[in-house]
Amino acid sequence: MSEHDDPGAEEPRKHPHAKPHEPFVSAGAESTRELREMARRRREAEEKLQQHLLEAKEKPVED
């Protein structure tokens, strides 16, 4: 009979040398944050470019 068959047995414990999961989550969260920041900057740059193009189009031509 194994420890899994005993209804009174505690849950099996994790390996004591297992790496903690938190650093992996933090790294993922960090990379996600960086991607979101890059996307935000790109959107802002595109909006700024569109505004400049509109202003240039409306500006009278100077000789």
N, C-alpha and C positions, 0 to 999 in steps of 0.2 A: 504494500500500500504506500503511495507517495504522499507528500505533504499537501498536494492539491486535492486529494480525495478526502481529507479530514475536514469536515465542516467547521470544526472549532479552531482550525489553524488560522494564523494571521495571514494577511496578504503577503505574497512573496516580496522580499525587499529588493530594491535596485542594487546593482553591483556597486560596491563602495568606491570603485575606481572610475565609475562612469563620469564622463565630462558633463558639467552642468549645461543645461539647455539655454540659459539666459544670454551668454555672449553671442550665440548664433542669432537669437531674436534681435538683440541690440544691433548687430551688424546689418541685419535685414532692414530694421527700422531706419538705420542711418542711411543706407543706400536708397531706400524709398524716399526719405526726406530730401536727399540730394537730387533725385530725379524730379521730384515735385518742384524743388527750387529752380532747377534748370528749365523746366517747362514754364514756370511762372515768368522767369526772365525772358524766355523766348517769346511768350505772348506779349509781354510789355514792349519788347523790341519791335515786334511786328506792328503793334498798335502805333508806336512812335513813328515807324517808317511810313505807315499809311497816312498819318497826320501830316508828315513832311511832304509826302507826295501830293496830298490835297492842297496844301498851302502853296506848293510850287506851281500847281496847275492853275490856281486862282490868281496868283501874282502876275501883274502885268509885265510884259516883256520890256526890259530896259535895253536901250541901244547905247 
